[in-house]
Amino acid sequence: MLRRVSAKVSAICRKGNITQLDPKLIMSRQLHARRIEGVDKNIWVEFTQLAADYQVVNLGQGFPDFSPPSYIQEAFCKAVNGGCSMHQYTRAFGHPPLVTILAKFFSKVVGHDIDAFEDILVTVGAYQALFCTFQALVNEGDEVIIIEPFFDCYQPMVKMAGGKAVYVPLRPRFEGGKALTSADWVLSSEELASKFNSRTKAIVINTPNNPLGKVYKREELQLIADLCIKHDVVCISDEVYEWLTYDGAKHVKIASLPGMWERTVTIGSGGKTFSATGWKVGWAIGAGHILKHLKTVHQNSVYHCATAAQVNNGFNMLS
């Protein structure tokens, strides 16, 4: 039916600078899929357009106003000039040198031997890692616990996968008139426990948290871990800001806690780590029996990430 529209040039009429189609040739059936209903608006698209319209500084998105470290830029330039292979496809699930260094580096952090080719998926930014995770693991009617406040994409991604978002808030804890810090936003253990049931498939945590900046303490993560293990629930841990900690706060990966490696998908970001958000290099790390399902979504959507952007992305230096 769409071919009829493009074929019948005679049906096109012009009114000023606007090209219109004959209404009789436009599809009468519902064109969009129901799964995208209610998720068409995006706050970042709106912020960016408003900033452009009024020529103001855009504080809405988390990208810096300075360049990546010089060694990162030099590595990228070297990759772009590195011959034919740097401009062609690489391994679909991650450039071999990159997944190898990620496995080596994060094995030390997590305290678990990570298999570079089974336990890691390189994605088009952390955003796609999240999308692959929800699409791969959430079924129609599954409940996914989201801790408020949260990064905006969690809810629409859960909805598009057919799941139901269930919310539990971080609440401010006031003590002795002290100034409130991000650490003073805490979960109620009773309220959190009440959200778990037989329909709960996953919980999403974000540490350090966007927008609060809260870095979850080990005991807070242990509370979440205990509930995940008790109810056989997957933990989706968004840790793209893991290196942005201050005032002595220590980032702890929930996947490093006992019993959690087998049920956690950890989301990371080269863009956030090295101030190169436009390169769109992210990853998901987790046990191979989980990651294989994310890879199925990845290979049937984007399939592959830019080769040159994956070369020497910085963890060689850190390790």
SULVEN-V68814 format. One record per pair of residues at least 12 apart in sequence whose ideal C-beta (glycine too) atoms are under 7 Angstrom apart, sorted by sequence separation. I is the first residue (numbers start at 1). GAP is how many residues later the second one is. D is the distance in Angstrom with one decimal. If there is no record, write none. Layout:
i	gap	d
I	GAP	D
I	GAP	D
This chain:
i	gap	d
103	12	6.7
172	12	5.8
270	12	6.6
47	13	3.2
103	13	3.7
172	13	5.6
173	13	5.3
253	13	6.3
269	13	4.7
11	14	5.3
47	14	6.7
144	14	4.7
171	14	6.8
239	14	6.7
268	14	6.4
170	15	4.1
171	15	6.6
267	15	6.9
268	15	5.0
5	16	6.3
44	16	6.3
100	16	4.7
170	16	6.3
8	17	6.1
44	17	5.7
99	17	4.4
103	17	6.1
170	17	6.0
171	17	6.7
237	17	5.1
267	17	5.8
268	17	6.7
99	18	6.5
102	18	5.6
237	18	6.7
144	19	4.9
146	19	5.3
148	19	5.3
168	19	6.8
205	19	6.4
235	19	5.8
265	19	5.4
266	19	4.6
5	20	5.1
138	20	6.3
143	20	6.7
148	20	6.9
266	20	6.3
4	21	6.1
99	21	4.7
141	21	6.9
142	21	4.6
143	21	5.0
144	21	5.8
145	21	5.1
146	21	5.6
147	21	5.8
148	21	4.3
203	21	6.5
265	21	4.4
140	22	3.7
144	22	6.8
148	22	6.6
264	22	5.9
99	23	6.4
130	23	6.3
134	23	4.4
138	23	3.9
139	23	6.4
141	23	6.9
143	23	5.0
145	23	6.1
147	23	6.3
168	23	5.8
98	24	6.2
134	24	5.8
138	24	6.6
168	24	5.3
281	24	6.8
138	25	4.1
203	25	6.5
235	25	6.5
262	25	5.2
265	25	6.1
1	26	5.8
94	26	5.8
127	26	6.5
131	26	5.8
135	26	5.4
261	26	6.1
94	27	6.5
95	27	6.9
130	27	6.0
134	27	4.5
168	27	5.1
185	27	5.5
237	27	5.8
239	27	5.8
240	27	6.4
93	28	5.3
94	28	3.3
235	28	6.1
239	28	6.2
240	28	6.4
281	28	5.2
93	29	6.6
166	29	5.3
185	29	5.3
225	29	6.0
234	29	5.4
235	29	4.6
236	29	5.2
237	29	5.0
238	29	4.7
239	29	6.0
240	29	3.9
281	29	6.1
182	30	4.8
203	30	6.0
205	30	6.7
215	30	5.5
224	30	6.6
229	30	5.0
237	30	6.7
243	30	5.7
279	30	4.5
182	31	4.2
183	31	6.5
192	31	7.0
196	31	5.5
200	31	5.9
202	31	6.1
210	31	6.6
221	31	5.9
234	31	6.8
241	31	6.0
182	32	4.2
201	32	6.7
202	32	4.3
203	32	5.6
204	32	4.7
205	32	5.3
206	32	4.3
207	32	6.3
225	32	4.7
228	32	7.0
240	32	4.5
281	32	6.0
187	33	6.6
200	33	5.3
201	33	6.4
205	33	7.0
208	33	4.4
221	33	4.7
189	34	5.6
193	34	6.1
202	34	5.5
204	34	6.7
215	34	4.2
218	34	5.0
225	34	6.9
192	35	6.7
196	35	4.6
222	35	6.2
225	35	5.1
228	35	5.9
208	36	6.0
215	36	5.9
221	36	6.2
196	37	6.8
208	37	6.3
163	38	6.9
274	39	6.9
274	40	4.8
273	41	6.7
170	42	6.9
208	43	6.8
270	43	4.8
170	44	6.7
207	44	6.9
270	44	6.8
205	49	6.8
145	50	5.1
154	50	5.3
145	55	6.4
151	55	6.0
143	56	4.6
150	56	6.3
142	57	6.5
143	57	4.9
144	57	6.1
147	57	6.9
141	58	6.8
143	58	6.5
144	58	4.9
145	58	4.1
146	58	5.0
147	58	5.9
142	59	3.8
145	59	7.0
151	59	5.1
144	60	6.4
149	62	5.8
138	63	5.8
149	63	6.4
137	64	6.7
138	64	6.8
137	65	6.3
151	87	6.8
137	97	5.9
133	103	5.6
130	108	6.9
43	109	5.2
126	114	4.8
39	117	3.7
39	120	5.9
38	121	7.0
39	121	6.3
36	124	6.7
35	125	5.0
133	132	5.1
130	137	6.0
129	138	4.8
126	141	5.0
126	142	6.7
110	143	5.7
126	143	4.2
109	144	6.3
125	144	6.7
110	145	5.4
111	145	5.3
110	146	4.8
125	146	6.1
62	148	6.8
112	149	5.0
110	151	6.9
133	151	6.2
132	152	6.7
129	153	4.8
128	154	6.6
129	154	6.2
125	155	4.1
129	155	4.2
124	156	4.9
125	156	6.9
126	156	3.7
137	156	6.4
125	157	4.4
136	157	3.9
136	158	4.7
122	159	6.9
123	159	4.8
123	160	6.2
136	160	6.5
122	161	5.0
123	161	6.5
133	161	5.9
136	161	4.8
121	162	6.3
132	162	4.3
135	162	4.6
120	163	5.9
121	163	4.7
120	165	5.4
132	165	4.4
119	166	6.1
132	166	5.2
119	167	6.3
119	168	6.3
119	169	5.4
118	170	3.6
121	170	5.6
114	171	6.6
119	172	5.8
115	173	6.3
118	173	6.8
121	173	5.2
121	174	5.6
128	174	6.5
123	175	6.6
121	177	6.0
124	178	5.5
106	179	6.1
102	181	6.4
124	181	5.5
123	182	6.6
122	183	5.5
122	188	6.2
72	202	5.1
93	202	5.5
72	204	6.3
69	205	6.5
93	205	6.8
68	206	5.1
68	207	4.8
92	207	5.6
68	208	4.3
66	209	6.5
105	210	4.8
64	211	4.8
92	211	5.6
92	212	5.1
95	212	6.1
98	212	4.5
102	213	6.2
105	213	6.5
63	214	4.3
101	214	4.8
105	214	4.7
89	215	5.6
95	215	3.8
98	215	6.0
101	215	5.6
104	215	6.1
94	216	7.0
95	216	6.7
90	217	4.4
101	218	6.5
88	219	6.7
90	220	6.9
86	221	5.7
86	222	5.0
86	225	6.9
80	228	5.2
79	229	4.2
76	232	6.5
79	232	3.8
79	233	6.9
75	236	6.3
75	237	3.7
72	242	5.5
71	246	6.2
